[in-house]
Amino acid sequence: MRRHDGPTCALVCVVLVAAVLGCSKSEYVPDIRVVQTPRIIDATTEFHGVYPAPALVSGTESFGLIEPNTAKVTPSVLTKHVEQALLTSFDQARVFSKLVTFDPHPDLVLTARIHSLHEHYRPQIWTKLPYAGTIATVLDLNTHVSSGEADLTVFLLTSSGTLVGTYRGFSSFNERFHTTGEMSPGTRLNQALSEAVQEIQGQILGDARLRTIAARELTRLRGGQPLPVH
């Protein structure tokens, strides 16, 4: 049996590692950026998770980032990522005085539905032609196109399951551009997702019923005792 010497084995290992890294693809990770709200709804709210529309789960409609160098993420995994990002965004914005994943006596219950969440990032067809790169540089042409949308609905219920309100946010984009590295694939989708969530949070804060219902629920949980006067 022929034995490889040390340098040869090391070289083989380096080549194998490089091959694996070269074949690996990045994954889309939802990131929601929102501003802190000027008002807070004084209510303990239990977060009950996020549920994608059936068409997203079955694969009938696109879900996530579609881009040649991005790995496809399963609907269940992507949903968990969106769920965590949504929970974090509501917590950071301080929409409610208390937001938890479990509370024995919550004032409100929050859950959400993803209707649509996708970005299709691709080079334009003409860039496959000979000398397309040179022509694009000389004429300063847009070589890529990215289109997509984020569409979500948040539902708020009382602890007994009565629907309080539905709040829907939507944002879409369709842009042609020359790649500069400033906005990587997935960035526009996260911007749309952030805009949709920001819209939802604004609707929730503008719903005067929530403050009344939160106070009513607190009174009920205290056994009918009136709220203390400040």
C-alpha positions as CSV (number, residue, x, y, z in Angstrom):
1,M,0.0,0.0,0.0
2,R,1.3,3.4,-1.0
3,R,1.5,6.0,1.7
4,H,1.1,9.8,1.0
5,D,3.7,11.9,2.7
6,G,2.7,14.9,4.9
7,P,2.9,17.7,2.3
8,T,0.8,15.8,-0.2
9,C,-1.9,15.0,2.4
10,A,-2.0,18.6,3.4
11,L,-2.4,19.7,-0.2
12,V,-5.3,17.3,-0.7
13,C,-7.1,18.6,2.4
14,V,-6.7,22.2,1.3
15,V,-8.2,21.4,-2.1
16,L,-11.1,19.5,-0.6
17,V,-11.9,22.3,1.8
18,A,-11.7,24.9,-1.0
19,A,-14.0,22.7,-3.1
20,V,-16.6,22.5,-0.3
21,L,-16.5,26.2,0.4
22,G,-16.7,27.0,-3.3
23,C,-19.9,24.9,-3.6
24,S,-21.6,26.2,-0.4
25,K,-24.4,28.7,-0.8
26,S,-25.6,31.4,1.5
27,E,-29.1,31.4,2.9
28,Y,-31.7,34.2,3.1
29,V,-32.2,35.4,6.7
30,P,-35.2,37.7,7.4
31,D,-34.2,41.0,9.1
32,I,-36.9,43.5,10.2
33,R,-35.8,47.0,11.0
34,V,-38.4,49.3,12.7
35,V,-38.3,52.4,14.8
36,Q,-39.4,52.6,18.4
37,T,-43.1,53.6,18.6
38,P,-44.0,56.9,20.3
39,R,-46.8,55.2,22.3
40,I,-47.1,51.9,24.1
41,I,-50.2,49.8,24.5
42,D,-50.4,48.9,28.2
43,A,-51.1,45.2,27.7
44,T,-49.5,41.9,28.3
45,T,-49.5,40.2,24.9
46,E,-48.8,36.6,24.2
47,F,-47.1,35.8,20.9
48,H,-48.6,32.8,19.3
49,G,-46.4,32.4,16.2
50,V,-46.5,32.9,12.5
51,Y,-48.3,30.8,9.9
52,P,-47.6,30.8,6.1
53,A,-50.4,30.6,3.5
54,P,-51.0,27.1,2.2
55,A,-49.6,28.1,-1.3
56,L,-46.2,29.0,0.3
57,V,-46.0,25.7,2.2
58,S,-46.9,23.6,-0.9
59,G,-44.5,25.4,-3.1
60,T,-47.2,26.7,-5.5
61,E,-46.0,30.2,-4.8
62,S,-42.4,31.4,-4.3
63,F,-41.3,31.8,-0.7
64,G,-38.0,33.4,0.2
65,L,-35.1,34.5,-2.0
66,I,-34.8,33.1,-5.5
67,E,-31.2,33.8,-6.6
68,P,-28.6,31.5,-8.3
69,N,-26.1,31.7,-5.4
70,T,-28.6,31.4,-2.6
71,A,-29.6,28.1,-1.0
72,K,-33.3,27.2,-0.9
73,V,-34.7,27.2,2.6
74,T,-37.6,24.9,3.5
75,P,-40.9,26.7,4.3
76,S,-40.8,25.5,7.9
77,V,-37.3,26.8,8.6
78,L,-38.0,30.1,6.8
79,T,-41.3,30.5,8.8
80,K,-39.4,30.1,12.0
81,H,-36.9,32.8,10.9
82,V,-39.7,35.2,10.1
83,E,-41.4,34.4,13.4
84,Q,-38.3,35.2,15.4
85,A,-37.7,38.4,13.4
86,L,-41.3,39.5,13.9
87,L,-41.2,38.9,17.6
88,T,-37.9,40.8,17.9
89,S,-39.2,43.7,15.9
90,F,-42.3,44.1,18.1
91,D,-40.2,43.9,21.2
92,Q,-37.7,46.5,20.0
93,A,-40.4,48.8,18.8
94,R,-42.2,48.4,22.2
95,V,-45.7,48.3,20.8
96,F,-46.9,46.5,23.9
97,S,-45.8,47.0,27.5
98,K,-45.0,43.3,27.7
99,L,-44.6,40.8,24.9
100,V,-43.9,37.2,25.7
101,T,-44.3,33.7,24.2
102,F,-46.3,32.5,27.2
103,D,-48.3,34.1,29.9
104,P,-50.9,32.4,32.1
105,H,-53.3,35.4,31.9
106,P,-52.5,37.6,28.8
107,D,-54.5,40.6,28.0
108,L,-54.1,40.0,24.2
109,V,-52.9,37.2,22.0
110,L,-50.9,38.0,18.8
111,T,-50.6,35.7,15.8
112,A,-49.7,36.3,12.1
113,R,-50.2,35.0,8.6
114,I,-47.7,35.3,5.8
115,H,-49.5,35.8,2.5
116,S,-46.5,36.5,0.4
117,L,-42.7,36.9,1.0
118,H,-40.4,36.6,-2.0
119,E,-37.6,38.2,-4.0
120,H,-36.5,37.1,-7.5
121,Y,-33.0,38.4,-8.0
122,R,-31.5,37.7,-11.5
123,P,-29.4,39.1,-14.3
124,Q,-31.3,40.4,-17.3
125,I,-31.5,38.0,-20.3
126,W,-29.4,40.1,-22.6
127,T,-26.4,39.8,-20.3
128,K,-25.9,36.3,-21.6
129,L,-25.0,37.7,-25.1
130,P,-21.4,38.0,-26.2
131,Y,-19.6,41.1,-25.0
132,A,-22.6,42.0,-22.9
133,G,-20.3,43.0,-19.9
134,T,-18.3,45.4,-22.0
135,I,-21.4,47.0,-23.5
136,A,-23.0,47.4,-20.1
137,T,-19.9,49.1,-18.8
138,V,-19.5,51.5,-21.7
139,L,-23.2,52.4,-21.9
140,D,-23.8,52.2,-18.1
141,L,-26.7,49.8,-18.5
142,N,-28.6,48.1,-15.7
143,T,-27.6,44.4,-15.8
144,H,-29.8,43.0,-13.1
145,V,-33.4,43.1,-12.0
146,S,-35.0,42.3,-8.6
147,S,-38.7,42.0,-7.9
148,G,-40.8,40.8,-5.0
149,E,-43.1,41.6,-2.2
150,A,-43.9,41.2,1.5
151,D,-47.5,40.8,2.6
152,L,-48.5,39.9,6.2
153,T,-51.5,40.1,8.4
154,V,-51.3,40.3,12.2
155,F,-54.3,39.1,14.3
156,L,-55.0,40.3,17.8
157,L,-57.4,38.4,20.0
158,T,-58.5,38.4,23.6
159,S,-57.3,35.6,26.0
160,S,-60.7,34.0,25.4
161,G,-60.2,33.8,21.7
162,T,-62.4,36.7,20.5
163,L,-60.9,38.5,17.5
164,V,-60.1,42.1,18.3
165,G,-58.7,43.3,15.0
166,T,-56.7,42.4,11.9
167,Y,-53.8,44.5,10.7
168,R,-52.3,44.0,7.2
169,G,-49.0,45.4,5.8
170,F,-47.8,45.2,2.2
171,S,-44.8,46.4,0.3
172,S,-43.5,45.5,-3.1
173,F,-40.6,46.4,-5.4
174,N,-39.4,46.0,-9.0
175,E,-36.0,47.5,-9.7
176,R,-33.4,47.4,-12.4
177,F,-29.8,48.2,-11.5
178,H,-26.1,47.7,-12.1
179,T,-24.6,45.5,-9.3
180,T,-22.3,47.5,-7.1
181,G,-22.3,45.3,-4.0
182,E,-24.2,48.0,-2.0
183,M,-27.4,46.0,-1.9
184,S,-26.9,42.3,-1.9
185,P,-29.6,39.7,-2.7
186,G,-32.2,39.7,0.1
187,T,-31.7,43.3,1.1
188,R,-34.6,44.6,-0.9
189,L,-36.8,41.8,0.5
190,N,-35.9,42.7,4.1
191,Q,-36.7,46.4,3.3
192,A,-40.1,45.4,2.0
193,L,-40.7,43.1,5.1
194,S,-39.7,46.0,7.4
195,E,-42.0,48.4,5.6
196,A,-44.9,45.9,5.9
197,V,-44.3,45.4,9.6
198,Q,-43.9,49.1,10.2
199,E,-47.3,49.6,8.5
200,I,-48.9,47.0,10.7
201,Q,-47.5,48.4,13.9
202,G,-48.8,51.9,12.9
203,Q,-52.3,50.4,12.4
204,I,-52.2,48.7,15.8
205,L,-51.1,51.9,17.6
206,G,-53.9,53.8,15.9
207,D,-56.6,51.4,17.0
208,A,-58.2,53.1,20.0
209,R,-60.2,49.9,20.8
210,L,-57.1,48.1,21.9
211,R,-56.5,50.3,25.0
212,T,-60.1,49.8,26.0
213,I,-60.0,46.1,25.5
214,A,-56.7,45.7,27.3
215,A,-58.1,47.6,30.3
216,R,-61.3,45.5,30.2
217,E,-59.3,42.3,30.1
218,L,-57.2,43.4,33.1
219,T,-60.4,44.2,35.1
220,R,-61.8,40.8,34.2
221,L,-58.7,39.0,35.3
222,R,-58.7,40.8,38.6
223,G,-62.2,39.4,39.3
224,G,-64.2,42.5,38.4
225,Q,-62.2,44.8,40.7
226,P,-61.9,48.3,39.2
227,L,-58.5,49.6,38.0
228,P,-56.6,51.7,40.4
229,V,-56.9,55.5,39.8
230,H,-53.5,57.2,39.2
